[in-house]
C-alpha cells in the first residue's frame, strides 16, 4: 500500500479534492479499462477490483487533471506563495503589544486553554455531527455541556472513545497523549532549536527526530512517509499520494507562531506558512495562517472577537474558500444570534467536506469565537457541541480565547484537573508540566523577538 491509503481510496479522495480545487475531473473520465487513459467515474469504482495493481494506473491518470484548465465559473483565487497570499488579503486592524506581565498571563491562558479544550473534545472525536452530539449529551443530561463529559450513556447504551476515558468527567488527571498538543510541542522545539531560521526540510526533520509515524494523520502522515523514503523532492510532497493537502493539519499545528509573535500577525503568518507548506496547499496552509494570525491578535491589547476574526481574515486571501466560510459564519450568526441555527447552516453548506477538512472545521472555530463572546467555557463548549473534529476545534478555540482573556479568567474546573501535566509522545519532551511549557514559550519569544 502506498503510504496512508491504498490506490483505490487515493483515487476516490483525489477526485473530490480536484473538484473542490476548481478542476473538472469528470470531463476526463474514460471507463474503458483497456485504455492507457483509463480513469473511471467514482460512482463506478465498486465495479472494479480493489487491488493496488488495478488502481495505480487510473490514479496516476487522475493526477494529470492538475495540468488542465480550471472549470468555467470557478470563482476562487488561491495561491500558495506567501507574498501573493498576503497581497490578496484584507488589511488587519491595529494591534497593540502587551507588557511582559500581561503577556505571561495570556500565554498561560492560551496553552492551558488549548490543553483543556483538547481534553474536552478528545472523547467525542468519533465523526459525530452536531445532531449526534446533542443526542448523546441529552441522554446523559449534559446538554448544553459545561464541563468534561460523561463517558457512558446508559440510556443509549453507548460510550465515548474507549481510549479517551482519561479525558472524561471524574477521570481527568492529566492531558492524554494527543496529536494537537504534540504539534504545539513540536513547534516549540523547532523555534527553540532553529528560531526563525528554518526551512520546510527542518520542519520534517523535527518530526522524524521526535515522534512516530503513527502519531500523525492525513497530510502529515503522507509527508512523514515521503520523508522516510527520501525519494520525493520537498516541494512535491504536498501533492504526491496526498488528496488530504487541504486538511486540518495546518490549523492544529501553528499555535506556536501566534504565541511567539503577539500583536505581529504578519510574522506569525510568515512562519506558519513555512511550517504548513511542507505537507499542505491552499486552504490547508490558510488554516494554519488564520490560526496564527488570530492568536497574534488575541495576544494584543484589548482583543475582541471581531478583532480576532478580522486579523485571521487578513492572514488569508479574500478570494479563498476559507475566507468565504468564515464570513458566511459571521453573517449567519449576526442574523440569528443563535449558534445552533448557525451550526445547522454550516452543515448545510459545508457538510460534504470530510470530517478532517480545514474549511468546515474552521467554520466551527469561527462560530465558537463569535458566539462564545470571549467567555472561555461558553466558547469551547459551543465548538465541541458542533461535532466534526471536536478535540481540534475545542483546542483551537480554547487556545485563542485563553490567549484573549488570560489564565486568571479561565474557570479552574477546566485547568485544575489537568494537574499541570501533559503525557506527550514527543521523544525529547515526554511527560512534562504545562507551566514549564508556558515558560519555555515565553523564553523563546524573548529570544526570537530580538532577532526579528
VOPAGU-534772 format. One record per residue (C-alpha): x, y, z; residue number from 1. Coordinates in pm, whole numbers. Layout:
<keses>
[kese [X; Y; Z]; NUM]
...
</keses>
This chain:
<keses>
[kese [0; 0; 0]; 1]
[kese [143; 342; -93]; 2]
[kese [165; 549; 223]; 3]
[kese [-150; 632; 415]; 4]
[kese [-408; 463; 191]; 5]
[kese [-448; 217; -93]; 6]
[kese [-473; 342; -451]; 7]
[kese [-848; 295; -469]; 8]
[kese [-905; 525; -170]; 9]
[kese [-648; 770; -303]; 10]
[kese [-835; 779; -633]; 11]
[kese [-1173; 846; -474]; 12]
[kese [-1038; 1112; -238]; 13]
[kese [-829; 1280; -507]; 14]
[kese [-1130; 1301; -738]; 15]
[kese [-1318; 1504; -474]; 16]
[kese [-1018; 1720; -391]; 17]
[kese [-956; 1814; -752]; 18]
[kese [-1318; 1919; -791]; 19]
[kese [-1301; 2136; -478]; 20]
[kese [-984; 2297; -614]; 21]
[kese [-1169; 2401; -929]; 22]
[kese [-1072; 2130; -1176]; 23]
[kese [-1323; 1923; -1370]; 24]
[kese [-1215; 1558; -1337]; 25]
[kese [-1548; 1430; -1467]; 26]
[kese [-1465; 1584; -1804]; 27]
[kese [-1175; 1338; -1841]; 28]
[kese [-1350; 1017; -1738]; 29]
[kese [-1268; 714; -1955]; 30]
[kese [-1440; 396; -1841]; 31]
[kese [-1256; 167; -2083]; 32]
[kese [-1010; -17; -1861]; 33]
[kese [-812; -125; -2168]; 34]
[kese [-731; 237; -2248]; 35]
[kese [-398; 382; -2140]; 36]
[kese [-601; 681; -2016]; 37]
[kese [-842; 470; -1808]; 38]
[kese [-999; 696; -1544]; 39]
[kese [-1340; 572; -1427]; 40]
[kese [-1620; 766; -1261]; 41]
[kese [-1610; 737; -881]; 42]
[kese [-1967; 609; -891]; 43]
[kese [-1838; 312; -1093]; 44]
[kese [-1546; 233; -862]; 45]
[kese [-1704; -69; -692]; 46]
[kese [-1735; -249; -1024]; 47]
[kese [-1361; -293; -1045]; 48]
[kese [-1105; -496; -845]; 49]
[kese [-986; -329; -526]; 50]
[kese [-617; -409; -574]; 51]
[kese [-339; -153; -585]; 52]
[kese [-218; -311; -905]; 53]
[kese [-551; -225; -1071]; 54]
[kese [-594; 130; -931]; 55]
[kese [-240; 264; -967]; 56]
[kese [-283; 349; -1336]; 57]
[kese [-617; 535; -1307]; 58]
[kese [-483; 723; -1004]; 59]
[kese [-178; 838; -1199]; 60]
[kese [-404; 941; -1486]; 61]
[kese [-625; 1136; -1247]; 62]
[kese [-328; 1337; -1121]; 63]
[kese [-279; 1468; -1476]; 64]
[kese [-602; 1663; -1431]; 65]
[kese [-394; 1910; -1223]; 66]
[kese [-243; 2022; -1554]; 67]
[kese [-582; 2104; -1709]; 68]
[kese [-768; 2439; -1702]; 69]
[kese [-987; 2540; -1409]; 70]
[kese [-1355; 2483; -1491]; 71]
[kese [-1570; 2775; -1607]; 72]
[kese [-1740; 2970; -1331]; 73]
[kese [-1498; 2876; -1054]; 74]
[kese [-1469; 3199; -855]; 75]
[kese [-1181; 3137; -615]; 76]
[kese [-820; 3255; -641]; 77]
[kese [-600; 3056; -404]; 78]
[kese [-221; 3098; -434]; 79]
[kese [37; 2904; -234]; 80]
[kese [313; 3168; -233]; 81]
[kese [332; 3368; 91]; 82]
[kese [381; 3712; -64]; 83]
[kese [99; 3652; -308]; 84]
[kese [-130; 3534; -28]; 85]
[kese [-65; 3847; 176]; 86]
[kese [-105; 4073; -127]; 87]
[kese [-453; 3928; -179]; 88]
[kese [-560; 3959; 186]; 89]
[kese [-751; 4227; 376]; 90]
[kese [-582; 4490; 589]; 91]
[kese [-570; 4388; 955]; 92]
[kese [-689; 4602; 1245]; 93]
[kese [-424; 4779; 1452]; 94]
[kese [-271; 4552; 1717]; 95]
[kese [-103; 4700; 2024]; 96]
[kese [156; 4498; 2218]; 97]
[kese [118; 4367; 2573]; 98]
[kese [353; 4436; 2859]; 99]
[kese [556; 4142; 2989]; 100]
[kese [334; 4069; 3287]; 101]
[kese [13; 4058; 3085]; 102]
[kese [179; 3855; 2810]; 103]
[kese [276; 3592; 3066]; 104]
[kese [-82; 3558; 3193]; 105]
[kese [-214; 3544; 2838]; 106]
[kese [33; 3273; 2735]; 107]
[kese [-63; 3065; 3035]; 108]
[kese [-425; 3120; 2931]; 109]
[kese [-351; 3024; 2573]; 110]
[kese [-168; 2700; 2638]; 111]
[kese [-372; 2589; 2937]; 112]
[kese [-677; 2685; 2733]; 113]
[kese [-558; 2474; 2444]; 114]
[kese [-489; 2175; 2668]; 115]
[kese [-829; 2189; 2839]; 116]
[kese [-1012; 2235; 2508]; 117]
[kese [-839; 1931; 2360]; 118]
[kese [-922; 1721; 2667]; 119]
[kese [-1287; 1831; 2648]; 120]
[kese [-1320; 1739; 2281]; 121]
[kese [-1100; 1429; 2267]; 122]
[kese [-1356; 1164; 2378]; 123]
[kese [-1610; 1291; 2123]; 124]
[kese [-1372; 1268; 1828]; 125]
[kese [-1582; 999; 1664]; 126]
[kese [-1701; 1175; 1349]; 127]
[kese [-2024; 1280; 1517]; 128]
[kese [-2245; 1553; 1374]; 129]
[kese [-2395; 1821; 1595]; 130]
[kese [-2723; 1627; 1600]; 131]
[kese [-2546; 1313; 1720]; 132]
[kese [-2357; 1518; 1978]; 133]
[kese [-2682; 1658; 2109]; 134]
[kese [-2843; 1315; 2123]; 135]
[kese [-2558; 1176; 2333]; 136]
[kese [-2533; 1478; 2562]; 137]
[kese [-2908; 1486; 2624]; 138]
[kese [-2901; 1116; 2708]; 139]
[kese [-2665; 1189; 3000]; 140]
[kese [-2839; 1517; 3097]; 141]
[kese [-2541; 1728; 2989]; 142]
[kese [-2687; 1942; 2711]; 143]
[kese [-2569; 2210; 2677]; 144]
[kese [-2239; 2079; 2805]; 145]
[kese [-2046; 2294; 3053]; 146]
[kese [-1781; 2056; 3190]; 147]
[kese [-1582; 1750; 3089]; 148]
[kese [-1824; 1487; 2962]; 149]
[kese [-1965; 1162; 3094]; 150]
[kese [-1808; 855; 2935]; 151]
[kese [-2107; 620; 2907]; 152]
[kese [-2474; 674; 2827]; 153]
[kese [-2690; 409; 2991]; 154]
[kese [-2992; 541; 2804]; 155]
[kese [-2830; 483; 2465]; 156]
[kese [-2603; 200; 2581]; 157]
[kese [-2323; 386; 2408]; 158]
[kese [-1983; 507; 2522]; 159]
[kese [-1743; 772; 2406]; 160]
[kese [-1400; 669; 2277]; 161]
[kese [-1262; 388; 2489]; 162]
[kese [-904; 511; 2459]; 163]
[kese [-1007; 852; 2593]; 164]
[kese [-1162; 762; 2927]; 165]
[kese [-893; 972; 3097]; 166]
[kese [-1042; 1277; 2925]; 167]
[kese [-1392; 1228; 3068]; 168]
[kese [-1567; 1356; 3380]; 169]
[kese [-1417; 1227; 3704]; 170]
[kese [-1123; 1067; 3522]; 171]
[kese [-920; 1371; 3411]; 172]
[kese [-584; 1374; 3590]; 173]
[kese [-352; 1489; 3308]; 174]
[kese [-354; 1574; 2939]; 175]
[kese [-359; 1248; 2746]; 176]
[kese [-123; 1195; 2452]; 177]
[kese [-280; 1383; 2160]; 178]
[kese [-162; 1499; 1819]; 179]
[kese [-293; 1854; 1872]; 180]
[kese [-74; 1903; 2179]; 181]
[kese [213; 1716; 2015]; 182]
[kese [216; 1971; 1733]; 183]
[kese [243; 2263; 1974]; 184]
[kese [536; 2091; 2146]; 185]
[kese [699; 2015; 1811]; 186]
[kese [660; 2378; 1708]; 187]
[kese [820; 2487; 2034]; 188]
[kese [1116; 2255; 1975]; 189]
[kese [1158; 2392; 1623]; 190]
[kese [1151; 2750; 1750]; 191]
[kese [1394; 2670; 2032]; 192]
[kese [1641; 2491; 1804]; 193]
[kese [1612; 2695; 1485]; 194]
[kese [1447; 3023; 1582]; 195]
[kese [1310; 3169; 1261]; 196]
[kese [1596; 3030; 1052]; 197]
[kese [1419; 2713; 947]; 198]
[kese [1307; 2573; 615]; 199]
[kese [1049; 2311; 522]; 200]
[kese [1315; 2041; 544]; 201]
[kese [1382; 2138; 907]; 202]
[kese [1011; 2100; 986]; 203]
[kese [1027; 1746; 852]; 204]
[kese [1348; 1655; 1033]; 205]
[kese [1198; 1787; 1357]; 206]
[kese [912; 1541; 1309]; 207]
[kese [1132; 1244; 1229]; 208]
[kese [1351; 1315; 1530]; 209]
[kese [1069; 1348; 1778]; 210]
[kese [760; 1143; 1710]; 211]
[kese [623; 831; 1548]; 212]
[kese [460; 793; 1207]; 213]
[kese [153; 659; 1385]; 214]
[kese [108; 982; 1580]; 215]
[kese [29; 1187; 1273]; 216]
[kese [-263; 1164; 1035]; 217]
[kese [-384; 1283; 695]; 218]
[kese [-137; 1507; 510]; 219]
[kese [120; 1493; 789]; 220]
[kese [138; 1115; 773]; 221]
[kese [182; 1128; 396]; 222]
[kese [464; 1381; 435]; 223]
[kese [627; 1167; 704]; 224]
[kese [611; 867; 468]; 225]
[kese [787; 1060; 191]; 226]
[kese [1049; 1199; 428]; 227]
[kese [1138; 848; 546]; 228]
[kese [1155; 711; 193]; 229]
[kese [1367; 1008; 87]; 230]
[kese [1279; 981; -282]; 231]
[kese [1043; 1279; -322]; 232]
[kese [1163; 1639; -374]; 233]
[kese [1048; 1851; -82]; 234]
[kese [829; 2077; -298]; 235]
[kese [642; 1777; -441]; 236]
[kese [547; 1628; -103]; 237]
[kese [213; 1814; -70]; 238]
[kese [85; 1663; -395]; 239]
[kese [222; 1309; -403]; 240]
[kese [-22; 1048; -268]; 241]
[kese [-189; 1333; -81]; 242]
[kese [-554; 1414; -153]; 243]
[kese [-563; 1548; 208]; 244]
[kese [-348; 1851; 119]; 245]
[kese [-622; 2088; 239]; 246]
[kese [-692; 1906; 565]; 247]
[kese [-699; 2036; 923]; 248]
[kese [-332; 1957; 992]; 249]
[kese [-221; 2318; 945]; 250]
[kese [-496; 2455; 1161]; 251]
[kese [-381; 2246; 1458]; 252]
[kese [-5; 2292; 1436]; 253]
[kese [64; 2667; 1411]; 254]
[kese [-37; 2797; 1755]; 255]
[kese [329; 2838; 1849]; 256]
[kese [383; 3106; 1582]; 257]
[kese [94; 3312; 1715]; 258]
[kese [226; 3263; 2069]; 259]
[kese [574; 3395; 1997]; 260]
[kese [463; 3680; 1771]; 261]
[kese [200; 3861; 1979]; 262]
[kese [48; 4167; 1809]; 263]
[kese [261; 4087; 1500]; 264]
[kese [31; 3885; 1279]; 265]
[kese [242; 3914; 965]; 266]
[kese [539; 3744; 1129]; 267]
[kese [310; 3482; 1284]; 268]
[kese [165; 3412; 940]; 269]
[kese [504; 3402; 770]; 270]
[kese [634; 3120; 987]; 271]
[kese [301; 2939; 998]; 272]
[kese [309; 2940; 618]; 273]
[kese [659; 2793; 610]; 274]
[kese [558; 2526; 863]; 275]
[kese [240; 2425; 679]; 276]
[kese [391; 2425; 329]; 277]
[kese [578; 2103; 396]; 278]
[kese [260; 1898; 360]; 279]
[kese [-29; 2125; 262]; 280]
[kese [-155; 2356; -11]; 281]
[kese [-409; 2636; -45]; 282]
[kese [-673; 2620; 229]; 283]
[kese [-468; 2371; 426]; 284]
[kese [-198; 2638; 452]; 285]
[kese [-455; 2914; 506]; 286]
[kese [-599; 2731; 807]; 287]
[kese [-260; 2747; 979]; 288]
[kese [-211; 3110; 884]; 289]
[kese [-560; 3206; 1005]; 290]
[kese [-498; 3048; 1347]; 291]
[kese [-154; 3208; 1382]; 292]
[kese [-291; 3547; 1285]; 293]
[kese [-594; 3514; 1512]; 294]
[kese [-371; 3417; 1805]; 295]
[kese [-140; 3711; 1740]; 296]
[kese [-446; 3937; 1765]; 297]
[kese [-572; 3760; 2076]; 298]
[kese [-232; 3832; 2233]; 299]
[kese [-266; 4207; 2189]; 300]
[kese [-420; 4488; 2391]; 301]
[kese [-799; 4483; 2432]; 302]
[kese [-883; 4197; 2194]; 303]
[kese [-1240; 4145; 2079]; 304]
[kese [-1398; 3860; 1889]; 305]
[kese [-1429; 4080; 1582]; 306]
[kese [-1066; 4192; 1601]; 307]
[kese [-952; 3830; 1628]; 308]
[kese [-1162; 3720; 1331]; 309]
[kese [-1066; 4026; 1124]; 310]
[kese [-696; 3954; 1180]; 311]
[kese [-747; 3589; 1088]; 312]
[kese [-916; 3702; 767]; 313]
[kese [-629; 3945; 699]; 314]
[kese [-400; 3642; 704]; 315]
[kese [-559; 3462; 405]; 316]
[kese [-669; 3554; 51]; 317]
[kese [-1004; 3732; 18]; 318]
[kese [-1100; 3514; -278]; 319]
[kese [-1041; 3184; -98]; 320]
[kese [-1296; 2925; 9]; 321]
[kese [-1179; 2960; 369]; 322]
[kese [-1240; 3335; 369]; 323]
[kese [-1589; 3271; 234]; 324]
[kese [-1663; 3012; 505]; 325]
[kese [-1552; 3241; 787]; 326]
[kese [-1754; 3533; 653]; 327]
[kese [-2052; 3302; 598]; 328]
[kese [-2049; 3204; 965]; 329]
[kese [-2016; 3562; 1082]; 330]
[kese [-2310; 3668; 863]; 331]
[kese [-2531; 3375; 967]; 332]
[kese [-2467; 3426; 1335]; 333]
[kese [-2522; 3803; 1320]; 334]
[kese [-2857; 3741; 1153]; 335]
[kese [-2986; 3499; 1419]; 336]
[kese [-2762; 3531; 1729]; 337]
[kese [-2828; 3157; 1759]; 338]
[kese [-2527; 2925; 1749]; 339]
[kese [-2738; 2613; 1685]; 340]
[kese [-2909; 2764; 1380]; 341]
[kese [-2571; 2881; 1255]; 342]
[kese [-2424; 2535; 1311]; 343]
[kese [-2706; 2384; 1104]; 344]
[kese [-2617; 2621; 820]; 345]
[kese [-2252; 2516; 842]; 346]
[kese [-2355; 2155; 790]; 347]
[kese [-2591; 2252; 511]; 348]
[kese [-2322; 2428; 306]; 349]
[kese [-2003; 2254; 418]; 350]
[kese [-2120; 1915; 542]; 351]
[kese [-1991; 1742; 228]; 352]
[kese [-1631; 1812; 330]; 353]
[kese [-1464; 1523; 517]; 354]
[kese [-1453; 1540; 897]; 355]
[kese [-1081; 1625; 890]; 356]
[kese [-1119; 1917; 645]; 357]
[kese [-998; 2271; 711]; 358]
[kese [-1289; 2474; 576]; 359]
[kese [-1573; 2302; 764]; 360]
[kese [-1381; 2287; 1092]; 361]
[kese [-1264; 2648; 1069]; 362]
[kese [-1629; 2742; 1028]; 363]
[kese [-1692; 2575; 1365]; 364]
[kese [-1391; 2750; 1520]; 365]
[kese [-1524; 3083; 1394]; 366]
[kese [-1863; 3011; 1547]; 367]
[kese [-1704; 2924; 1882]; 368]
[kese [-1511; 3252; 1883]; 369]
[kese [-1805; 3471; 1780]; 370]
[kese [-2087; 3306; 1975]; 371]
[kese [-1870; 3247; 2280]; 372]
[kese [-1830; 3621; 2333]; 373]
[kese [-1484; 3581; 2492]; 374]
[kese [-1629; 3356; 2762]; 375]
[kese [-1381; 3067; 2774]; 376]
[kese [-1626; 2800; 2895]; 377]
[kese [-1901; 2902; 2656]; 378]
[kese [-1663; 2919; 2360]; 379]
[kese [-1503; 2575; 2393]; 380]
[kese [-1836; 2411; 2472]; 381]
[kese [-2001; 2554; 2160]; 382]
[kese [-1706; 2439; 1948]; 383]
[kese [-1734; 2091; 2099]; 384]
[kese [-2113; 2063; 2062]; 385]
[kese [-2087; 2138; 1690]; 386]
[kese [-1926; 1798; 1633]; 387]
[kese [-1681; 1726; 1348]; 388]
[kese [-1317; 1724; 1468]; 389]
[kese [-1406; 1802; 1828]; 390]
[kese [-1068; 1797; 2001]; 391]
[kese [-906; 2004; 1727]; 392]
[kese [-1180; 2266; 1728]; 393]
[kese [-1225; 2295; 2104]; 394]
[kese [-846; 2305; 2139]; 395]
[kese [-804; 2582; 1882]; 396]
[kese [-1089; 2788; 2026]; 397]
[kese [-953; 2727; 2376]; 398]
[kese [-610; 2849; 2268]; 399]
[kese [-744; 3166; 2106]; 400]
[kese [-994; 3259; 2376]; 401]
[kese [-750; 3163; 2652]; 402]
[kese [-497; 3397; 2489]; 403]
[kese [-754; 3675; 2479]; 404]
[kese [-876; 3650; 2839]; 405]
[kese [-571; 3515; 3021]; 406]
[kese [-526; 3230; 3265]; 407]
[kese [-684; 3417; 3555]; 408]
[kese [-1015; 3432; 3366]; 409]
[kese [-1043; 3060; 3287]; 410]
[kese [-1267; 2871; 3527]; 411]
[kese [-1047; 2641; 3735]; 412]
[kese [-1282; 2349; 3672]; 413]
[kese [-1102; 2319; 3336]; 414]
[kese [-742; 2363; 3448]; 415]
[kese [-710; 2212; 3797]; 416]
[kese [-799; 1852; 3695]; 417]
[kese [-506; 1857; 3450]; 418]
[kese [-263; 1862; 3744]; 419]
[kese [-16; 2070; 3542]; 420]
[kese [75; 1752; 3349]; 421]
[kese [98; 1652; 2985]; 422]
[kese [175; 1297; 2878]; 423]
[kese [308; 1355; 2530]; 424]
[kese [454; 1116; 2275]; 425]
[kese [726; 1361; 2174]; 426]
[kese [1060; 1189; 2233]; 427]
[kese [1254; 1486; 2366]; 428]
[kese [965; 1608; 2582]; 429]
[kese [778; 1303; 2713]; 430]
[kese [582; 1377; 3030]; 431]
[kese [608; 1745; 3112]; 432]
[kese [450; 2028; 3308]; 433]
[kese [209; 2263; 3134]; 434]
[kese [357; 2551; 3330]; 435]
[kese [710; 2466; 3217]; 436]
[kese [600; 2465; 2853]; 437]
[kese [445; 2809; 2906]; 438]
[kese [774; 2935; 3049]; 439]
[kese [967; 2789; 2755]; 440]
[kese [731; 2965; 2514]; 441]
[kese [794; 3294; 2694]; 442]
[kese [1171; 3242; 2679]; 443]
[kese [1177; 3158; 2311]; 444]
[kese [952; 3455; 2234]; 445]
[kese [1203; 3687; 2402]; 446]
[kese [1491; 3534; 2212]; 447]
[kese [1316; 3537; 1873]; 448]
[kese [1186; 3893; 1922]; 449]
[kese [1544; 4023; 1947]; 450]
[kese [1624; 3885; 1602]; 451]
[kese [1311; 3986; 1407]; 452]
</keses>
